[in-house]
Amino acid sequence: MRKIFGSLLFVLLIASTNLYAEDVTTVEAKDADISDNLDLEAVASVFGESKDLEEFEKRLNDPETQISNLDLNEDGEVDYLRVVETSKDNTHLVTIQAVIEKDKYQDVATIDVEKDSNGETQVQVVGDVYMYGPGYIVEPVYVHPPVICIWFWGPLYHPWRSPFYWGYYPPYYHPWHPYPRHRYQRNVNVHININNSYNYTSVRKSKTSIELQKKSRRNDFGAKNPNKSFAKRNGGVKNRQALNQQRERLKPQNTKANDIKKSTGKQVQKDWKPASEKAGAKSRVKDNKISAPSGKSNSKSIQGKSRSNVKSNVGNKKQTIGRPAANRPAKMPRGGRRR
């Protein structure tokens, strides 16, 4: 009998463990999205802090800062991101590609760098349509002119095409395991320069960049996994920006508007008096103490730290004390002496 009972208990434990594991997997898959794993504001920030494209690629793959969390081929390691540049006249197209297999690459995002008719450099970070949906574009407004933009138009400029590929990476690169979405977001937020502004638009300014991208785009992962495109992953949601907005709307609102207390920012007046005293009644406050009637024959003597701890309820003409009940002195017996 004991053996039968033990066997049944063991089966129940295994079944409950499997059910729990399935629940966790389902929640994780429903909540996460591929686009969660590379923050384009961080990409724009790192781009503006790099001196050239070689340094930009190094910053994207730095194991210390871990700007990326992408693991498209699901091998348990974050993919190496290579940087490829094409140009025409006053336009430079900087493409970020994930290295997923031998001779297989996936465009993740592009950076349009273009000098307009006024000689000003315009920068747009464009999320790849497979990864982020159509029209997901970040326009960084840098607090200082980025050195890399000056480099593009200077005498030291030279075209950059990453020499690295599957199985051949720079010495500094050591792949790391991807993190859960919330942990990655906490990490990457530290590396976003908050002095810059990051505007969002669905309009791509550079027609030349569009032409260049059509000739150079790699979509090897997308072609192999059409059902994992942003449109398939998030039915009815246009792009990453719309997904962010939807998530904000679905966040639980635990705090009611009426429960939020706002400070006026003004200090209490030194000559402050309760409303009852202002009306002509004799003040009950003496030596920072107040005696409040209890409605019974005996009363409680309550000490307050200062007059700022005494509040007046004008509507009910009752006085309340801003001091927790647990810290109040013990009751006093008749006669006023404590036993």
Secondary structure, DSSP 8 states (H G I E B T S, - for coil): -HHHHHHHHHHHHHHHHHHHHHHHHHHHHHH--GGGGB-HHHHHHHHHT-SSHHHHHHHHT-TTT--B---TT-SSS--EEEEEEEEETTEEEEEEEEEEETTEEEEEEEEEEEE-TTS-EEEEEEE-HHHH-TT-EEEEE-SS--HHHHHHTSTT----B---BTTB--TT--------HHHHHHHHHTTS-TTSEEEEES----HHHHHHHHHH--BHHHHH-GGGSHHHHSTT--SHHHHHHHHHHHS---S-GGG----------TT---HHHHTT----EETTEEEE--SSSS-EEEE-SSGGGEEEETTTTEEEE-S-GGGS-----TTS---
